[in-house]
């Protein structure tokens, strides 16, 4: 992975990350882990709002780009402009495109070219790498 050598707006020591993230978040965001499919409650969240990075709270995806991919992970067809960066991931004897937060470098998941229109992309994200911020409604 190339993200470890890059400079990001939000940087912390490994210990500082461990203090603010749960063990599962730390494993995914900082160690490029993957949560088990079907374990994230965010997979079934379709309310209006924004999905932000669990590490630095940068807005990453809006709810109107979320779709049910049937994979067991939250999936989106497009990120918010300028929110993510990608690198080549050659782990597990395959080549994939890794998606990470452009502000803190946290590993979010991977992007594939089997998504719906209009982009044809499927941003397959680890739910623990995200937080959902519901849209504020005025009553």
C-alpha positions in Angstrom: 0.0 0.0 0.0 1.3 3.4 -0.8 -0.8 5.5 1.6 1.7 5.1 4.5 4.3 7.3 2.8 2.0 10.1 1.8 1.4 13.3 3.7 -2.2 14.0 4.9 -3.9 17.0 6.5 -4.8 14.9 9.5 -1.9 12.9 10.9 -1.6 11.1 14.2 0.7 8.6 15.8 -0.3 5.0 15.9 -1.1 5.4 19.6 -3.2 8.5 19.0 -5.2 6.6 16.4 -5.7 3.7 18.8 -7.0 6.2 21.4 -9.8 7.6 19.2 -10.8 4.5 17.2 -12.3 1.2 18.3 -10.1 -1.8 17.7 -12.1 -2.8 14.6 -12.0 0.8 13.2 -8.2 0.9 13.8 -7.7 -2.4 12.0 -9.7 -1.2 8.9 -8.7 2.4 8.7 -5.1 2.2 9.7 -4.1 -1.4 8.9 -6.1 -2.0 5.7 -8.3 -4.6 7.3 -11.8 -5.6 6.1 -14.9 -6.1 8.2 -16.9 -9.3 7.8 -19.6 -8.9 5.1 -23.1 -8.3 6.6 -21.9 -7.1 9.9 -22.3 -3.3 9.4 -25.6 -1.7 10.4 -24.7 1.0 7.9 -25.3 -1.5 5.0 -29.0 -1.0 5.4 -29.1 2.8 6.2 -30.9 4.7 3.4 -32.0 7.8 5.3 -31.1 11.2 4.0 -27.7 12.3 5.3 -23.9 12.0 4.8 -21.5 9.3 5.4 -18.2 10.7 6.8 -14.8 9.2 7.6 -14.8 7.6 11.1 -11.2 8.8 11.5 -11.4 12.5 10.7 -15.1 13.1 9.9 -14.5 14.3 6.3 -17.8 14.0 4.3 -17.2 11.1 1.8 -20.6 10.0 0.4 -24.1 11.4 0.3 -27.1 9.0 1.0 -28.5 9.7 -2.5 -25.5 7.8 -4.0 -26.0 4.7 -1.8 -27.4 1.5 -3.3 -28.0 -2.1 -2.2 -25.2 -4.0 -3.9 -26.1 -7.3 -2.1 -22.5 -7.7 -1.1 -23.0 -7.1 2.6 -21.0 -3.8 2.7 -22.3 -0.3 2.3 -22.0 0.6 -1.4 -22.1 3.9 -3.3 -21.9 4.8 -7.0 -20.0 8.1 -6.5 -18.1 9.8 -3.7 -18.3 13.5 -2.9 -16.0 15.5 -5.2 -12.4 15.6 -3.8 -13.2 13.4 -0.8 -11.3 10.2 -1.6 -8.1 9.1 -3.3 -7.2 5.8 -4.7 -4.1 3.6 -4.8 -3.4 0.2 -6.4 -3.8 -2.7 -3.9 -2.0 -5.9 -5.0 -2.7 -7.9 -1.8 -4.4 -11.3 -1.8 -2.9 -12.3 -5.3 -5.1 -9.8 -7.1 -5.0 -6.2 -8.3 -7.8 -3.9 -7.0 -8.3 -0.2 -6.6 -8.1 0.8 -2.9 -10.2 3.8 -1.7 -8.9 6.0 1.1 -9.9 9.2 2.8 -7.9 12.1 1.2 -7.7 14.0 4.5 -6.4 11.3 6.9 -5.4 8.4 4.5 -7.7 6.0 6.3 -8.5 2.8 4.3 -12.2 2.8 3.4 -12.6 -0.1 1.0 -12.3 -0.7 -2.7 -13.9 0.5 -6.0 -15.1 -1.9 -8.7 -16.5 -1.3 -12.2 -19.7 -3.3 -11.7 -22.0 -0.6 -10.2 -25.2 1.0 -11.4 -25.7 4.0 -13.7 -24.8 6.8 -13.9 -21.1 6.0 -13.0 -21.0 2.2 -13.4 -18.8 2.1 -10.2 -19.3 0.4 -6.9 -17.5 1.9 -4.0 -17.6 -1.0 -1.6 -16.9 0.5 1.8 -16.2 -0.9 5.2 -19.0 0.3 7.5 -16.7 0.7 10.5 -14.7 3.2 8.4 -17.7 5.4 8.2 -20.1 7.3 10.4 -23.6 8.4 9.3 -24.7 11.9 9.9 -28.5 12.2 9.4 -29.8 15.2 7.5 -31.2 17.8 9.8 -34.9 18.4 9.3 -36.6 21.6 10.4 -39.9 20.9 12.1 
